[in-house]
Amino acid sequence: MSKKGVGVIILVLGVISYIIRESLHYLAAVSLSFKLSGISNTMIAEPLSLIPPPFAMTVPIVLIIIGIIYLVWSEIEKK
């Protein structure tokens, strides 16, 4: 597999892991606020501050950086 393909795959994995992280975080806050007393903007903000994120932001950031490095590396080697 070429470096460009690997870079794109790693970049996509980083973006997907970021989206899943954020989605789970908000989904947990909404479900917690719904269990308490219904959904409103103010009721979601409080549980959102109480729920820790599912995992650190370092995983998606590292994957995105590695993906970009692979893409740049593949373009440099073409020249």
C-alpha positions as MATLAB code, in Angstrom:
seq = 'MSKKGVGVIILVLGVISYIIRESLHYLAAVSLSFKLSGISNTMIAEPLSLIPPPFAMTVPIVLIIIGIIYLVWSEIEKK';
ca = [
       0.000    0.000    0.000;
       1.295    3.456   -0.819;
       2.118    6.100    1.742;
      -0.739    8.218    0.453;
      -3.234    5.414    1.087;
      -1.880    4.790    4.567;
      -2.007    8.513    5.315;
      -5.624    8.783    4.229;
      -6.631    5.727    6.262;
      -4.905    7.011    9.406;
      -6.407   10.471    8.897;
      -9.896    9.002    8.514;
      -9.406    6.896   11.651;
      -8.412   10.014   13.581;
     -11.471   11.927   12.419;
     -13.792    8.997   13.140;
     -12.355    8.539   16.633;
     -12.879   12.255   17.320;
     -16.485   12.118   16.100;
     -17.241    9.016   18.163;
     -15.663   10.589   21.245;
     -17.754   13.735   20.966;
     -20.936   11.847   20.102;
     -20.653    9.554   23.098;
     -19.950   12.491   25.379;
     -23.062   14.398   24.304;
     -25.202   11.272   24.167;
     -24.331   10.451   27.768;
     -25.167   14.003   28.855;
     -28.503   13.972   27.049;
     -29.485   10.612   28.482;
     -28.524   11.728   31.982;
     -30.505   14.959   31.694;
     -33.476   13.097   30.228;
     -33.485   10.729   33.187;
     -33.395   13.637   35.607;
     -36.251   15.794   34.377;
     -36.485   16.174   30.622;
     -34.440   17.812   27.936;
     -33.707   21.517   27.685;
     -30.593   23.528   26.884;
     -29.844   24.316   30.503;
     -30.480   20.763   31.615;
     -27.951   19.394   29.116;
     -25.189   21.828   30.094;
     -25.028   20.694   33.715;
     -24.671   16.925   33.107;
     -22.234   17.677   30.289;
     -19.902   19.300   32.783;
     -20.257   16.337   35.151;
     -19.487   13.591   32.635;
     -15.804   13.099   31.884;
     -14.860   12.543   28.255;
     -14.623    8.870   27.236;
     -10.911    9.098   26.473;
      -8.296   11.769   26.076;
      -8.042   13.931   22.985;
      -4.505   12.723   22.384;
      -5.553    9.649   20.399;
      -7.473   11.496   17.646;
      -4.922   14.303   17.512;
      -1.985   11.905   17.187;
      -3.765    9.921   14.467;
      -4.591   13.077   12.516;
      -1.009   14.355   12.789;
       0.434   11.006   11.688;
      -1.997   10.901    8.758;
      -0.986   14.389    7.649;
       2.704   13.495    7.975;
       2.210   10.435    5.774;
       0.349   12.485    3.162;
       3.052   15.154    3.097;
       5.769   12.492    2.993;
       4.147   10.804    0.005;
       3.948   14.118   -1.850;
       7.586   14.947   -1.070;
       8.758   11.567   -2.377;
       6.862   12.101   -5.642;
       9.035   15.093   -6.490;
];
